[in-house]
Amino acid sequence: MLLFLILTGLALANCGYRFSPGGEWIDKSLQTVFVDNIANTTSEPFIEIYLRNGLEDQFRKSSRFRLSASKDTADLIMQGTILSLSVPPVAYDRYDKATEGRAVMTVNLLFEQRAAGKKLWAVTNFSGNETYRIDQANPSATSVSKSTALQKLSNDMAEKAYRNLMSGF
């Protein structure tokens, strides 16, 4: 059994599989990242803040990068634009009143080397969605539910984008 585990471990190590991406494809001398303000082309307030915070959290958790306090001192810049956000109802009760909505967000992201202005990674029309509860009798509860869903959506998209970036996809 021990021999099997050792051979399996060696086979996985030799074939390039990794349990978590480490950004090996990015020059090791590039260590500091600034997450620039995210452009918001939608009418939804604060969504750009949620996404920027989510991206910063991903870099903050990283052992590969450090966040930079300013754009001018960073080796790398993460930029983005929220292209669209729709929040259509997706579930209805027997009286045709909405009971559930789904927030669908689409963004473009760009990761570049600041000094050279060189694009290292980009993704266009990157999208995600998150459902939330609609309470027809309590619009305040619906607003809180929607806001929570938008924050979760932003964090989930930031995490997925970070994983793709670190994997080189």
N, C-alpha and C positions, 0 to 999 in steps of 0.2 A: 504494500500500500504506500509506504514511504517513497519507494522508488518511482511509483506511478505519479505521485504528487511532484516529485523533483523533475521528472521528465516533462510533465505537463507545464510546469513553471518555466522550464527552459524553452520549450516550444513556443509558449506565449511570448516570452521575452524576445526570442529571435524573430518572430514573425511581425513585430511592430505593434502588437496590441498593447494598449495602455488602459489602466483603470480610470485615469482622469487626465484630461488634457493639460499640458504644461506650457504651451506657447513656445516650444523649442524652436519653431520656425522663425520667431522674431529675434533679431539681434539682441544678445544678452546685455549689450551696453545701453540699450534703451530701457530705462527702468521707471521713469516717472510719467504719470498720465494725468492729464487735465480733462475732465468731462465738461465740455463747453455747454452753454445754455442751449436747450433743445428748442428748435423753432416749432411753434404750434400754429398750424393753418386751420385748425378747427375752432368752433365757437365754445368748446368745453374749457372752462377755467381750471387751472392748476394741473392739468394732465401732463404738461411738459415738466412740471416740478416733480411729479410722481416718477416719471420715466428717468429724469436726471438723477434723482435720489437712488432709484433702483440700480442704475449703472454705477454710480459712485460706490454703493454698497458692495457690488460685485468686485470692483477693484480693491476696495478696502479689505475684503476677505482674502484677497489673493496674496500668495507668498511671492509671486513673480513680479508684481508691480507695486509702486507706492503712489498715492495720490499727490499731485502737486497743488500748491496753493494758488498758483497763477498759470495762465496760459504761456506767459513769457519764459517761465523756468521749466516747463515740461518738455520731456523728450517726445512724448506722444500726445495727440489730441483725439478725443472721441467727440464727434459731432453727430447731430441727428435732426430730423424733421419729422414731425407727426403729420402725415399726409391726410389721414381721415380717421374719424371716429363716428361710428353709428351705434345707436342704442335701441334697436327695434324690439318690440314685444315678440316673444316666441312661444308663450303659453297663455292660454285663456281659460276662464272658468265656464261653467255651463250657461252663463249670461253674456258670454262674449266679452268679458272684461279681462284685461291683461293681468296676469298673475306673476309673470316672469319676463324679464328683459335680458338681452344679451348685448354686452358691450363688445364691439369689434373694432380693433385699432390696427392701422397700417402705418408703418414708419420706414424711413430710409436712415441708415446709419453708416458712418464713415470713420475709420480709424487710420490716422496718418502720422507720419513722422514730421514733427513740427519744423525742424531746421531745414530739411530738404523739401518740404511740401509734398512728400511722396506718399501716395495712397498705399497702405499696407493691407487693408481689408475693407470691404464695403458690402452692404446688403441693401437691396431695394425691394420695396413692397413686402417687407417683413411684417407678418400679421399674427395676431393672437386674439382670443376672445375669452370672455368671462361672463357667466350668468349672474343675475341678481334678482332678488324678490321685489315684486311690485305690490304694494298694499294700497288698494284704491281708497280705503277708509282713512289712511294715514300717510299723506304725502311726505311728511317729515321723515317717517321711517323708510319710505322709498328712497328719499334723497340720501340718507345715511347708507342704505344698502347699496345704492349705485356708486357712491363715493368709495366705499370699501372695496367694491368690485373693481373699480378703476385703479385703485392702488395695488390690488393683487395682480391685476392684468399687467400693469406697468412693471412690477417686480418680477413676474414670471417671464415677461418678454426680455427684460434686462438679463435675467439669468440665462435664458436660452441664447441670446445674442452673445453673451460672454463665453459660453461653452463653445459656440460656433467659431468665435474669434480665436480662442485658444487652440482649437482643433485645426484651424486654418481652412474652415469651410465657409 
